[in-house]
Amino acid sequence: MAWSTAEVAKLAGVTSRTLRHYDEIGLLRPAFVGSNGYRYYEQEQLLELQQIMVLRELGLGLDAIAEIRAQQTSQLEALRLHHKWLIAERDRFADLAKTVENTIQELEGGDTVSTENLFVGLDRHSEQAHRLAEEAEQRWGGAIESHSKVKGWSDEKWQAVQQQGHDATVHIAELMREGVRADDPRTIEAVDAHYKWICHHWTPTKEAYIGLGRVYVDEPRFVETFDQIAEGLAGYLCEAIAAYAQERLS
C-alpha cells in the first residue's frame, strides 16, 4: 500500500512542505514518484518518518538526524535506541513531576519544605547547556565542553550572558536594516561580539561556526526566532558568520 504526500502529512501531523523538504535534502525519499509527478510513501518510509519525528522531539537537528540514520544498521536497532532515549526523557519528567508533587504535599500539610529535595531535576542551566552541547557534538564534535563551562552559573551570570547574545544579534539586525553588506568590516566587527557570546558555551572552530550559521537558516525554529527580530535576519547572519569565519578564524 502506498500513501501520497498529502495523506502522509495528514497521518503524521506534518506539512506537505516538510515532506518535500526532507526529500530535497535526502533525509526521507518517497518510495516512488507516480506518473502524475506525485510522491508516494510505503510502510518503510512511514517508519523512517516516525524515526525522524522522534529524534526531532528529542531536540536533534536535521543534520544530526541524517548522521544517526546513516550510521544505523537497521530500523529495529534504531527503534530500540530511540525507545531508550524516550524512556530516559520519561524518567526525567517523572522526576520533575515528583518534585513538584512532594512540594505541594508538604505545603498543604503545613510542613517545612525539604530543601534538599526542592530542586531535584531542576538544574535548568546545566540541562539546557547539555542539550546544546549534545546537538553540536552530533554535528561537528568537540563542543561537549559547553556543559562544563556553564555548570554552576548563577542566575545573574546566565542572564548577563544571554543579554550579551541578544545585544549582539540586535546590532547585526540594525546593520542589515541599514543595508550594510554581510561581509562589510562593520558587520564583521559586530559578528565578533556574537562569536564571543557563543564562546561562553563552547569554542567553535572555523568550520563549526560556519556550520552554526547554516543551522540558523536550515532549522525553522531558528528562522522564526530571528524573523521576530528582523525578517531575513537568519540568512544575513549566516552570510555574516561565514565572512567572519573566513577572515578571523583559522
Phi and psi in degrees as a GROMACS rama.xvg file:
@    title "Ramachandran Plot"
@    xaxis  label "Phi"
@    yaxis  label "Psi"
@TYPE xy
-127.62  147.553  ALA-2
-120.559  142.599  TRP-3
-77.1885  169.222  SER-4
-57.05  -45.1052  THR-5
-62.6615  -39.618  ALA-6
-68.2079  -41.2211  GLU-7
-66.9236  -40.8972  VAL-8
-59.3405  -43.5519  ALA-9
-68.1467  -40.4492  LYS-10
-65.3627  -42.1486  LEU-11
-92.4063  -12.383  ALA-12
76.4478  30.4236  GLY-13
-117.571  176.421  VAL-14
-94.9655  155.448  THR-15
-61.7839  -33.245  SER-16
-62.4826  -39.1881  ARG-17
-61.9281  -44.2409  THR-18
-64.4738  -39.5811  LEU-19
-64.5647  -39.2957  ARG-20
-64.5326  -42.1907  HIS-21
-61.3989  -35.8966  TYR-22
-68.5587  -44.6971  ASP-23
-61.7519  -35.3517  GLU-24
-93.4931  3.97012  ILE-25
78.9764  14.4506  GLY-26
-81.8883  -37.1144  LEU-27
-144.536  101.77  LEU-28
-86.4384  144.393  ARG-29
-69.9744  161.578  PRO-30
-64.641  -38.9074  ALA-31
-164.82  165.059  PHE-32
-112.039  125.215  VAL-33
-72.4942  170.598  GLY-34
-63.4947  -20.1557  SER-35
-85.1431  0.128959  ASN-36
87.366  -0.134249  GLY-37
-83.2219  146.395  TYR-38
-83.6444  142.491  ARG-39
-130.363  141.024  TYR-40
-120.41  142.379  TYR-41
-111.54  -174.515  GLU-42
-57.2538  -40.0742  GLN-43
-57.8598  -43.2523  GLU-44
-70.5116  -32.4865  GLN-45
-65.1874  -38.8016  LEU-46
-64.6096  -39.4381  LEU-47
-64.7856  -39.9688  GLU-48
-65.3255  -40.534  LEU-49
-57.9483  -44.0031  GLN-50
-60.231  -46.0563  GLN-51
-60.3813  -44.6272  ILE-52
-67.2798  -35.9493  MET-53
-63.3447  -45.6372  VAL-54
-65.7167  -34.573  LEU-55
-65.169  -40.3562  ARG-56
-63.1364  -28.8092  GLU-57
-82.797  0.913765  LEU-58
94.0525  9.33264  GLY-59
-84.1721  147.185  LEU-60
-82.3191  169.9  GLY-61
-65.4372  -36.8494  LEU-62
-63.2591  -44.377  ASP-63
-63.4364  -40.3632  ALA-64
-63.1988  -42.3081  ILE-65
-61.0335  -40.403  ALA-66
-66.1331  -43.3381  GLU-67
-62.1251  -44.7954  ILE-68
-68.851  -30.62  ARG-69
-70.6469  -28.3808  ALA-70
-88.7604  -17.7673  GLN-71
-74.0762  154.247  GLN-72
-99.8716  -21.7355  THR-73
-159.146  159.106  SER-74
-65.4231  -35.9933  GLN-75
-64.788  -40.8253  LEU-76
-62.1773  -43.0759  GLU-77
-63.2116  -43.0978  ALA-78
-62.6242  -38.5496  LEU-79
-63.4145  -42.3783  ARG-80
-64.179  -44.9635  LEU-81
-66.3427  -34.1152  HIS-82
-62.7544  -40.773  HIS-83
-61.8613  -42.8068  LYS-84
-63.3683  -43.26  TRP-85
-65.3076  -38.846  LEU-86
-62.3067  -40.9994  ILE-87
-62.6428  -41.2477  ALA-88
-66.2736  -40.6126  GLU-89
-60.3782  -43.9671  ARG-90
-65.0357  -36.6964  ASP-91
-64.8691  -44.9415  ARG-92
-69.8604  -30.0219  PHE-93
-64.4085  -39.6216  ALA-94
-62.3547  -42.5962  ASP-95
-63.629  -43.9171  LEU-96
-62.7602  -40.0114  ALA-97
-66.2089  -37.9393  LYS-98
-60.7316  -47.155  THR-99
-65.9455  -42.3144  VAL-100
-59.863  -44.5888  GLU-101
-62.7248  -40.2933  ASN-102
-64.5227  -42.127  THR-103
-60.5902  -46.3624  ILE-104
-63.0355  -39.9285  GLN-105
-67.5724  -39.5367  GLU-106
-69.5097  -41.0029  LEU-107
-65.1299  -32.165  GLU-108
-85.0109  -1.82352  GLY-109
75.2093  13.4106  GLY-110
-84.2946  161.149  ASP-111
-71.971  133.517  THR-112
-67.725  134.579  VAL-113
-74.968  100.97  SER-114
-63.7593  -29.049  THR-115
-68.1449  -19.9981  GLU-116
-110.311  5.8599  ASN-117
-67.7799  -30.7959  LEU-118
-117.301  23.4552  PHE-119
-60.7399  124.554  VAL-120
79.2826  7.60198  GLY-121
-116.017  25.2637  LEU-122
-79.6603  73.0232  ASP-123
-64.5336  -34.534  ARG-124
-64.2067  -48.6345  HIS-125
-64.6655  -40.2979  SER-126
-63.6734  -46.1576  GLU-127
-65.7087  -43.3908  GLN-128
-64.3982  -38.6085  ALA-129
-64.4006  -39.8169  HIS-130
-64.6946  -41.8791  ARG-131
-61.1504  -44.8085  LEU-132
-63.4824  -41.8805  ALA-133
-63.4974  -42.2415  GLU-134
-66.0187  -43.1916  GLU-135
-64.2503  -37.4563  ALA-136
-63.1427  -39.6462  GLU-137
-63.6101  -35.9011  GLN-138
-81.0592  -51.8526  ARG-139
-126.44  -18.9121  TRP-140
80.9557  158.167  GLY-141
78.5508  6.61519  GLY-142
-104.511  4.18699  ALA-143
-67.4321  -12.7744  ILE-144
-59.2883  -20.8362  GLU-145
-52.9054  -43.4652  SER-146
-60.5347  -46.9437  HIS-147
-71.503  -27.0259  SER-148
-68.0792  -40.7814  LYS-149
-101.172  -8.05624  VAL-150
-60.9265  128.586  LYS-151
89.8253  0.607232  GLY-152
-60.2538  144.327  TRP-153
-77.789  165.049  SER-154
-58.9188  -38.4438  ASP-155
-63.2386  -44.1436  GLU-156
-63.5395  -45.746  LYS-157
-59.8541  -45.9629  TRP-158
-65.7377  -37.9949  GLN-159
-64.8878  -42.1275  ALA-160
-66.7835  -42.3735  VAL-161
-63.0996  -37.3404  GLN-162
-65.0823  -37.6423  GLN-163
-60.514  -43.38  GLN-164
-65.4975  -40.4971  GLY-165
-62.4196  -45.9035  HIS-166
-62.4274  -41.3659  ASP-167
-63.0679  -42.5052  ALA-168
-67.1103  -41.0282  THR-169
-63.8672  -39.9492  VAL-170
-62.0821  -43.1096  HIS-171
-63.5896  -38.562  ILE-172
-63.9176  -38.2501  ALA-173
-63.4659  -40.8273  GLU-174
-64.8715  -39.0463  LEU-175
-62.1446  -44.3617  MET-176
-62.5515  -32.1475  ARG-177
-78.0862  -6.33904  GLU-178
84.7183  15.8803  GLY-179
-73.438  134.509  VAL-180
-62.984  151.152  ARG-181
-65.4978  -24.7889  ALA-182
-102.78  13.5774  ASP-183
-68.6209  146.047  ASP-184
-53.8698  -34.7316  PRO-185
-66.5755  -38.5733  ARG-186
-69.966  -40.8285  THR-187
-57.0752  -43.1269  ILE-188
-66.1787  -38.0945  GLU-189
-66.9801  -38.4162  ALA-190
-66.7679  -27.3031  VAL-191
-57.8821  -37.5024  ASP-192
-65.7947  -36.9094  ALA-193
-65.4883  -43.9791  HIS-194
-62.1744  -43.2458  TYR-195
-64.3303  -33.182  LYS-196
-65.9641  -45.382  TRP-197
-58.0139  -36.9729  ILE-198
-65.9992  -14.4238  CYS-199
-64.6225  -28.5758  HIS-200
-99.1404  -48.2724  HIS-201
-159.354  157.525  TRP-202
-104.12  99.4329  THR-203
-76.8065  144.968  PRO-204
-73.6294  177.582  THR-205
-56.6488  -48.969  LYS-206
-65.8277  -39.609  GLU-207
-67.0451  -38.8317  ALA-208
-68.5509  -40.7637  TYR-209
-62.3478  -40.0895  ILE-210
-61.9705  -38.4529  GLY-211
-62.0336  -40.6738  LEU-212
-59.8972  -37.7364  GLY-213
-68.3386  -35.6412  ARG-214
-58.9835  -37.5638  VAL-215
-58.9409  -30.0278  TYR-216
-99.8077  -20.0828  VAL-217
-84.5575  -29.0335  ASP-218
-98.4948  118.421  GLU-219
-54.7439  -34.3072  PRO-220
-65.6436  -33.9024  ARG-221
-75.2876  -42.398  PHE-222
-57.4558  -44.9809  VAL-223
-62.7397  -42.7744  GLU-224
-62.9441  -47.028  THR-225
-69.2163  -34.4917  PHE-226
-64.3225  -25.0209  ASP-227
-68.8168  -25.5842  GLN-228
-85.2147  -47.9112  ILE-229
-163.338  128.588  ALA-230
-61.664  130.364  GLU-231
89.0455  1.37364  GLY-232
-65.1706  -35.814  LEU-233
-58.9199  -46.7236  ALA-234
-65.6755  -41.4119  GLY-235
-63.4689  -44.0458  TYR-236
-65.1902  -38.1672  LEU-237
-59.957  -46.1024  CYS-238
-65.4591  -41.0629  GLU-239
-66.3157  -39.7142  ALA-240
-63.6057  -42.5293  ILE-241
-61.965  -42.5525  ALA-242
-64.1478  -42.639  ALA-243
-62.9041  -45.3538  TYR-244
-63.381  -41.7192  ALA-245
-64.28  -34.5938  GLN-246
-86.2645  -35.9613  GLU-247
-117.315  -15.8311  ARG-248
-108.725  141.958  LEU-249
